[in-house]
Amino acid sequence: MQRVPDVIDYDAADPPYRQLAAILRGRIASGEITSRLPGERHLQQEFGMALVTVRKSIRILREEGLVRTQAGWGTFVVPPEERPAK
């Protein structure tokens, strides 16, 4: 699997929220993130983007079945055996 750069390219054709989703997807696939995702504010600061952009990225991952969010607790990686079939 090709490693996705951990940098947002604002000149790229893909919008920043899709790039961030790809970065987080890559971190999940590589095992770098195995349980809880970093908080939204942490991701906002790490990537220098608006909170709404971070939330759109996480929503994509949630729609893909890679993560689930528990209000007040955070966003967690869904174990591979519980993810929907591709």
Secondary structure, 3 states (H helix, E strand, C coil): CCCCCCCCCCCCCCCHHHHHHHHHHHHHHHCCCCCECCCHHHHHHHHCCCHHHHHHHHHHHHHCCCEEEECCCEEEECCHHHCCCC
